[in-house]
Amino acid sequence: MSISTSPHSHLLPPNQNLFLPNPRAAPLSLPVRRPFRPASIKCASTPAQLRTQDPLPAQAHSQDRVFNFAAGPATLPESVLRRAQSELYAWRGSGMSVMEMSHRGKDFKSIIEKAESDLRTLLQIPPEYSVLFLQGGATTQFAAVPLNLCRGDEPVDYVVTGSWSDKAFKEAQKFCKPNVIWCGKSEKYTKIPPFEGLEQNPDARYLHICANETIHGVEYKSYPTPKNPSGVLVADMSSNFCSKPVDVSKFGVIYAGAQKNVGPSGVTIVIIRNDLVGDAQDVTPVMLDYKIHAENSSLYNTPPCYGIYMCGLVFEDLLAQGGLGEVEKKNEKKAEILYSAIDGSDGFYRCPVQKPVRSLMNVPFTLEKSELEGEFIKGAAKENMVQLKGHRSVGGMRASIYNAMPLAGVQKLVAFMKDFQARHA
């Protein structure tokens, strides 16, 4: 029998459950940035569709999903994935997917505005800061930061606590005169220096840190202050962004790739104090010029629309959990359980990082018998725990336990670790 079909009949149905003033230039005026009013931002939608926007529900870990300990891209909240699934075909009465929307249309404008509003609420971002949704990953910001914040002959300071801050320093060498004021390489990147011992350049335009080293598992628990009164603190927060409250006013620039804690790969978030915008070096490519993106509300060119939408859903989820204070408590509990298992194994498992600066997000560890590491990783995979292999530059294992990793995932890993030790000690 012949069945007549439309071009759309094979698609999923819509209800399928499937940062001191710049001494060289006047502060930039950003007319498009109005005073921040969180309550005024809503996603465009028809009245009927608004009824579907209930708080993102808590979900038990589905049996058909693994516990994904990847460092990034990383696990996302199941409730966010289910919301995205339900809205994939036609977003809230718009008749199209977010992936199909014009980035200049009212629907996507409502999405990006609400995402910014919720992020401002989460981090209590002061109104004198701009929030930019960009592309190119945090690695692109290794160039963008010096290009926007200093001249080619001006000094800047870098604290190198791991691979990513080292990469940031090396990239900055192309655009200014960076100086490494401390490096932890000789100690295999297992510590963070006392701030009072840092020999900062009093003329440095900025002090750069990586707030959490994804590979080595080293995390700042407090932050240094630039010695230069007109200098600013810049932080790469890619792997602990939105994992705990942060006083944004202490920083000139915060940047982060989204793919650890707040969304899929493809989105880079920059939070920058407005007086630092608008004095980029002449050689700065247009796509690395913060002024361009601030004046155009992150819509100078086509942004990563769907990724921004997903970040918005994650921000909603974090707010629904009670904000970053509550999120931090959950992260602390998960990390305590895992580190206690490592420290209590009589040396069978070892974490090389000094205890006061151990990351809540990325937990590297090794086995006393390194020849068992392959078996450990394979055995964990059979128990639906994946991506536990350490970074290729350091080896061993690494469990990334970002916001979306449920407590049950850490508990299961610890149970497996104890069983593995009992069988091989």
Secondary structure as a PSIPRED ss2 file (coil, helix, strand):
# PSIPRED VFORMAT (PSIPRED V4.0)

   1 M C   1.000  0.000  0.000
   2 S C   1.000  0.000  0.000
   3 I C   1.000  0.000  0.000
   4 S C   1.000  0.000  0.000
   5 T C   1.000  0.000  0.000
   6 S C   1.000  0.000  0.000
   7 P C   1.000  0.000  0.000
   8 H C   1.000  0.000  0.000
   9 S C   1.000  0.000  0.000
  10 H C   1.000  0.000  0.000
  11 L C   1.000  0.000  0.000
  12 L C   1.000  0.000  0.000
  13 P C   1.000  0.000  0.000
  14 P C   1.000  0.000  0.000
  15 N C   1.000  0.000  0.000
  16 Q C   1.000  0.000  0.000
  17 N C   1.000  0.000  0.000
  18 L C   1.000  0.000  0.000
  19 F C   1.000  0.000  0.000
  20 L C   1.000  0.000  0.000
  21 P C   1.000  0.000  0.000
  22 N C   1.000  0.000  0.000
  23 P C   1.000  0.000  0.000
  24 R C   1.000  0.000  0.000
  25 A C   1.000  0.000  0.000
  26 A C   1.000  0.000  0.000
  27 P C   1.000  0.000  0.000
  28 L C   1.000  0.000  0.000
  29 S C   1.000  0.000  0.000
  30 L C   1.000  0.000  0.000
  31 P C   1.000  0.000  0.000
  32 V C   1.000  0.000  0.000
  33 R C   1.000  0.000  0.000
  34 R C   1.000  0.000  0.000
  35 P C   1.000  0.000  0.000
  36 F C   1.000  0.000  0.000
  37 R C   1.000  0.000  0.000
  38 P H   0.000  1.000  0.000
  39 A H   0.000  1.000  0.000
  40 S H   0.000  1.000  0.000
  41 I C   1.000  0.000  0.000
  42 K C   1.000  0.000  0.000
  43 C C   1.000  0.000  0.000
  44 A C   1.000  0.000  0.000
  45 S C   1.000  0.000  0.000
  46 T C   1.000  0.000  0.000
  47 P H   0.000  1.000  0.000
  48 A H   0.000  1.000  0.000
  49 Q H   0.000  1.000  0.000
  50 L H   0.000  1.000  0.000
  51 R C   1.000  0.000  0.000
  52 T C   1.000  0.000  0.000
  53 Q C   1.000  0.000  0.000
  54 D C   1.000  0.000  0.000
  55 P C   1.000  0.000  0.000
  56 L C   1.000  0.000  0.000
  57 P C   1.000  0.000  0.000
  58 A C   1.000  0.000  0.000
  59 Q C   1.000  0.000  0.000
  60 A C   1.000  0.000  0.000
  61 H C   1.000  0.000  0.000
  62 S C   1.000  0.000  0.000
  63 Q C   1.000  0.000  0.000
  64 D C   1.000  0.000  0.000
  65 R C   1.000  0.000  0.000
  66 V C   1.000  0.000  0.000
  67 F E   0.000  0.000  1.000
  68 N E   0.000  0.000  1.000
  69 F C   1.000  0.000  0.000
  70 A C   1.000  0.000  0.000
  71 A C   1.000  0.000  0.000
  72 G C   1.000  0.000  0.000
  73 P C   1.000  0.000  0.000
  74 A C   1.000  0.000  0.000
  75 T C   1.000  0.000  0.000
  76 L C   1.000  0.000  0.000
  77 P C   1.000  0.000  0.000
  78 E H   0.000  1.000  0.000
  79 S H   0.000  1.000  0.000
  80 V H   0.000  1.000  0.000
  81 L H   0.000  1.000  0.000
  82 R H   0.000  1.000  0.000
  83 R H   0.000  1.000  0.000
  84 A H   0.000  1.000  0.000
  85 Q H   0.000  1.000  0.000
  86 S H   0.000  1.000  0.000
  87 E H   0.000  1.000  0.000
  88 L C   1.000  0.000  0.000
  89 Y C   1.000  0.000  0.000
  90 A C   1.000  0.000  0.000
  91 W C   1.000  0.000  0.000
  92 R C   1.000  0.000  0.000
  93 G C   1.000  0.000  0.000
  94 S C   1.000  0.000  0.000
  95 G C   1.000  0.000  0.000
  96 M C   1.000  0.000  0.000
  97 S C   1.000  0.000  0.000
  98 V H   0.000  1.000  0.000
  99 M H   0.000  1.000  0.000
 100 E H   0.000  1.000  0.000
 101 M C   1.000  0.000  0.000
 102 S C   1.000  0.000  0.000
 103 H C   1.000  0.000  0.000
 104 R C   1.000  0.000  0.000
 105 G C   1.000  0.000  0.000
 106 K H   0.000  1.000  0.000
 107 D H   0.000  1.000  0.000
 108 F H   0.000  1.000  0.000
 109 K H   0.000  1.000  0.000
 110 S H   0.000  1.000  0.000
 111 I H   0.000  1.000  0.000
 112 I H   0.000  1.000  0.000
 113 E H   0.000  1.000  0.000
 114 K H   0.000  1.000  0.000
 115 A H   0.000  1.000  0.000
 116 E H   0.000  1.000  0.000
 117 S H   0.000  1.000  0.000
 118 D H   0.000  1.000  0.000
 119 L H   0.000  1.000  0.000
 120 R H   0.000  1.000  0.000
 121 T H   0.000  1.000  0.000
 122 L H   0.000  1.000  0.000
 123 L H   0.000  1.000  0.000
 124 Q C   1.000  0.000  0.000
 125 I C   1.000  0.000  0.000
 126 P C   1.000  0.000  0.000
 127 P C   1.000  0.000  0.000
 128 E C   1.000  0.000  0.000
 129 Y E   0.000  0.000  1.000
 130 S E   0.000  0.000  1.000
 131 V E   0.000  0.000  1.000
 132 L E   0.000  0.000  1.000
 133 F E   0.000  0.000  1.000
 134 L E   0.000  0.000  1.000
 135 Q C   1.000  0.000  0.000
 136 G C   1.000  0.000  0.000
 137 G H   0.000  1.000  0.000
 138 A H   0.000  1.000  0.000
 139 T H   0.000  1.000  0.000
 140 T H   0.000  1.000  0.000
 141 Q H   0.000  1.000  0.000
 142 F H   0.000  1.000  0.000
 143 A H   0.000  1.000  0.000
 144 A H   0.000  1.000  0.000
 145 V H   0.000  1.000  0.000
 146 P H   0.000  1.000  0.000
 147 L H   0.000  1.000  0.000
 148 N H   0.000  1.000  0.000
 149 L H   0.000  1.000  0.000
 150 C C   1.000  0.000  0.000
 151 R C   1.000  0.000  0.000
 152 G C   1.000  0.000  0.000
 153 D C   1.000  0.000  0.000
 154 E C   1.000  0.000  0.000
 155 P E   0.000  0.000  1.000
 156 V E   0.000  0.000  1.000
 157 D E   0.000  0.000  1.000
 158 Y E   0.000  0.000  1.000
 159 V E   0.000  0.000  1.000
 160 V E   0.000  0.000  1.000
 161 T C   1.000  0.000  0.000
 162 G C   1.000  0.000  0.000
 163 S H   0.000  1.000  0.000
 164 W H   0.000  1.000  0.000
 165 S H   0.000  1.000  0.000
 166 D H   0.000  1.000  0.000
 167 K H   0.000  1.000  0.000
 168 A H   0.000  1.000  0.000
 169 F H   0.000  1.000  0.000
 170 K H   0.000  1.000  0.000
 171 E H   0.000  1.000  0.000
 172 A H   0.000  1.000  0.000
 173 Q C   1.000  0.000  0.000
 174 K C   1.000  0.000  0.000
 175 F C   1.000  0.000  0.000
 176 C C   1.000  0.000  0.000
 177 K E   0.000  0.000  1.000
 178 P E   0.000  0.000  1.000
 179 N E   0.000  0.000  1.000
 180 V E   0.000  0.000  1.000
 181 I E   0.000  0.000  1.000
 182 W E   0.000  0.000  1.000
 183 C E   0.000  0.000  1.000
 184 G C   1.000  0.000  0.000
 185 K H   0.000  1.000  0.000
 186 S H   0.000  1.000  0.000
 187 E H   0.000  1.000  0.000
 188 K C   1.000  0.000  0.000
 189 Y C   1.000  0.000  0.000
 190 T C   1.000  0.000  0.000
 191 K C   1.000  0.000  0.000
 192 I C   1.000  0.000  0.000
 193 P C   1.000  0.000  0.000
 194 P C   1.000  0.000  0.000
 195 F H   0.000  1.000  0.000
 196 E H   0.000  1.000  0.000
 197 G H   0.000  1.000  0.000
 198 L C   1.000  0.000  0.000
 199 E C   1.000  0.000  0.000
 200 Q C   1.000  0.000  0.000
 201 N C   1.000  0.000  0.000
 202 P C   1.000  0.000  0.000
 203 D C   1.000  0.000  0.000
 204 A C   1.000  0.000  0.000
 205 R C   1.000  0.000  0.000
 206 Y E   0.000  0.000  1.000
 207 L E   0.000  0.000  1.000
 208 H E   0.000  0.000  1.000
 209 I E   0.000  0.000  1.000
 210 C E   0.000  0.000  1.000
 211 A C   1.000  0.000  0.000
 212 N E   0.000  0.000  1.000
 213 E E   0.000  0.000  1.000
 214 T C   1.000  0.000  0.000
 215 I C   1.000  0.000  0.000
 216 H C   1.000  0.000  0.000
 217 G C   1.000  0.000  0.000
 218 V E   0.000  0.000  1.000
 219 E E   0.000  0.000  1.000
 220 Y C   1.000  0.000  0.000
 221 K C   1.000  0.000  0.000
 222 S C   1.000  0.000  0.000
 223 Y C   1.000  0.000  0.000
 224 P C   1.000  0.000  0.000
 225 T C   1.000  0.000  0.000
 226 P C   1.000  0.000  0.000
 227 K C   1.000  0.000  0.000
 228 N C   1.000  0.000  0.000
 229 P C   1.000  0.000  0.000
 230 S C   1.000  0.000  0.000
 231 G C   1.000  0.000  0.000
 232 V E   0.000  0.000  1.000
 233 L E   0.000  0.000  1.000
 234 V E   0.000  0.000  1.000
 235 A E   0.000  0.000  1.000
 236 D E   0.000  0.000  1.000
 237 M C   1.000  0.000  0.000
 238 S C   1.000  0.000  0.000
 239 S C   1.000  0.000  0.000
 240 N C   1.000  0.000  0.000
 241 F C   1.000  0.000  0.000
 242 C C   1.000  0.000  0.000
 243 S C   1.000  0.000  0.000
 244 K C   1.000  0.000  0.000
 245 P C   1.000  0.000  0.000
 246 V C   1.000  0.000  0.000
 247 D C   1.000  0.000  0.000
 248 V H   0.000  1.000  0.000
 249 S H   0.000  1.000  0.000
 250 K H   0.000  1.000  0.000
 251 F C   1.000  0.000  0.000
 252 G C   1.000  0.000  0.000
 253 V E   0.000  0.000  1.000
 254 I E   0.000  0.000  1.000
 255 Y E   0.000  0.000  1.000
 256 A E   0.000  0.000  1.000
 257 G E   0.000  0.000  1.000
 258 A C   1.000  0.000  0.000
 259 Q C   1.000  0.000  0.000
 260 K C   1.000  0.000  0.000
 261 N C   1.000  0.000  0.000
 262 V C   1.000  0.000  0.000
 263 G C   1.000  0.000  0.000
 264 P C   1.000  0.000  0.000
 265 S C   1.000  0.000  0.000
 266 G C   1.000  0.000  0.000
 267 V C   1.000  0.000  0.000
 268 T E   0.000  0.000  1.000
 269 I E   0.000  0.000  1.000
 270 V E   0.000  0.000  1.000
 271 I E   0.000  0.000  1.000
 272 I E   0.000  0.000  1.000
 273 R E   0.000  0.000  1.000
 274 N H   0.000  1.000  0.000
 275 D H   0.000  1.000  0.000
 276 L H   0.000  1.000  0.000
 277 V C   1.000  0.000  0.000
 278 G C   1.000  0.000  0.000
 279 D C   1.000  0.000  0.000
 280 A C   1.000  0.000  0.000
 281 Q C   1.000  0.000  0.000
 282 D C   1.000  0.000  0.000
 283 V C   1.000  0.000  0.000
 284 T C   1.000  0.000  0.000
 285 P C   1.000  0.000  0.000
 286 V H   0.000  1.000  0.000
 287 M H   0.000  1.000  0.000
 288 L H   0.000  1.000  0.000
 289 D C   1.000  0.000  0.000
 290 Y H   0.000  1.000  0.000
 291 K H   0.000  1.000  0.000
 292 I H   0.000  1.000  0.000
 293 H H   0.000  1.000  0.000
 294 A H   0.000  1.000  0.000
 295 E H   0.000  1.000  0.000
 296 N C   1.000  0.000  0.000
 297 S C   1.000  0.000  0.000
 298 S C   1.000  0.000  0.000
 299 L C   1.000  0.000  0.000
 300 Y C   1.000  0.000  0.000
 301 N C   1.000  0.000  0.000
 302 T C   1.000  0.000  0.000
 303 P C   1.000  0.000  0.000
 304 P C   1.000  0.000  0.000
 305 C H   0.000  1.000  0.000
 306 Y H   0.000  1.000  0.000
 307 G H   0.000  1.000  0.000
 308 I H   0.000  1.000  0.000
 309 Y H   0.000  1.000  0.000
 310 M H   0.000  1.000  0.000
 311 C H   0.000  1.000  0.000
 312 G H   0.000  1.000  0.000
 313 L H   0.000  1.000  0.000
 314 V H   0.000  1.000  0.000
 315 F H   0.000  1.000  0.000
 316 E H   0.000  1.000  0.000
 317 D H   0.000  1.000  0.000
 318 L H   0.000  1.000  0.000
 319 L H   0.000  1.000  0.000
 320 A H   0.000  1.000  0.000
 321 Q C   1.000  0.000  0.000
 322 G C   1.000  0.000  0.000
 323 G C   1.000  0.000  0.000
 324 L H   0.000  1.000  0.000
 325 G H   0.000  1.000  0.000
 326 E H   0.000  1.000  0.000
 327 V H   0.000  1.000  0.000
 328 E H   0.000  1.000  0.000
 329 K H   0.000  1.000  0.000
 330 K H   0.000  1.000  0.000
 331 N H   0.000  1.000  0.000
 332 E H   0.000  1.000  0.000
 333 K H   0.000  1.000  0.000
 334 K H   0.000  1.000  0.000
 335 A H   0.000  1.000  0.000
 336 E H   0.000  1.000  0.000
 337 I H   0.000  1.000  0.000
 338 L H   0.000  1.000  0.000
 339 Y H   0.000  1.000  0.000
 340 S H   0.000  1.000  0.000
 341 A H   0.000  1.000  0.000
 342 I H   0.000  1.000  0.000
 343 D H   0.000  1.000  0.000
 344 G C   1.000  0.000  0.000
 345 S C   1.000  0.000  0.000
 346 D C   1.000  0.000  0.000
 347 G C   1.000  0.000  0.000
 348 F C   1.000  0.000  0.000
 349 Y E   0.000  0.000  1.000
 350 R E   0.000  0.000  1.000
 351 C C   1.000  0.000  0.000
 352 P C   1.000  0.000  0.000
 353 V C   1.000  0.000  0.000
 354 Q C   1.000  0.000  0.000
 355 K H   0.000  1.000  0.000
 356 P H   0.000  1.000  0.000
 357 V H   0.000  1.000  0.000
 358 R E   0.000  0.000  1.000
 359 S C   1.000  0.000  0.000
 360 L C   1.000  0.000  0.000
 361 M C   1.000  0.000  0.000
 362 N E   0.000  0.000  1.000
 363 V E   0.000  0.000  1.000
 364 P E   0.000  0.000  1.000
 365 F E   0.000  0.000  1.000
 366 T E   0.000  0.000  1.000
 367 L E   0.000  0.000  1.000
 368 E C   1.000  0.000  0.000
 369 K C   1.000  0.000  0.000
 370 S H   0.000  1.000  0.000
 371 E H   0.000  1.000  0.000
 372 L H   0.000  1.000  0.000
 373 E H   0.000  1.000  0.000
 374 G H   0.000  1.000  0.000
 375 E H   0.000  1.000  0.000
 376 F H   0.000  1.000  0.000
 377 I H   0.000  1.000  0.000
 378 K H   0.000  1.000  0.000
 379 G H   0.000  1.000  0.000
 380 A H   0.000  1.000  0.000
 381 A H   0.000  1.000  0.000
 382 K H   0.000  1.000  0.000
 383 E C   1.000  0.000  0.000
 384 N C   1.000  0.000  0.000
 385 M E   0.000  0.000  1.000
 386 V E   0.000  0.000  1.000
 387 Q C   1.000  0.000  0.000
 388 L C   1.000  0.000  0.000
 389 K E   0.000  0.000  1.000
 390 G C   1.000  0.000  0.000
 391 H C   1.000  0.000  0.000
 392 R C   1.000  0.000  0.000
 393 S C   1.000  0.000  0.000
 394 V C   1.000  0.000  0.000
 395 G C   1.000  0.000  0.000
 396 G C   1.000  0.000  0.000
 397 M E   0.000  0.000  1.000
 398 R E   0.000  0.000  1.000
 399 A E   0.000  0.000  1.000
 400 S E   0.000  0.000  1.000
 401 I C   1.000  0.000  0.000
 402 Y C   1.000  0.000  0.000
 403 N C   1.000  0.000  0.000
 404 A C   1.000  0.000  0.000
 405 M C   1.000  0.000  0.000
 406 P C   1.000  0.000  0.000
 407 L H   0.000  1.000  0.000
 408 A H   0.000  1.000  0.000
 409 G H   0.000  1.000  0.000
 410 V H   0.000  1.000  0.000
 411 Q H   0.000  1.000  0.000
 412 K H   0.000  1.000  0.000
 413 L H   0.000  1.000  0.000
 414 V H   0.000  1.000  0.000
 415 A H   0.000  1.000  0.000
 416 F H   0.000  1.000  0.000
 417 M H   0.000  1.000  0.000
 418 K H   0.000  1.000  0.000
 419 D H   0.000  1.000  0.000
 420 F H   0.000  1.000  0.000
 421 Q H   0.000  1.000  0.000
 422 A H   0.000  1.000  0.000
 423 R H   0.000  1.000  0.000
 424 H H   0.000  1.000  0.000
 425 A C   1.000  0.000  0.000
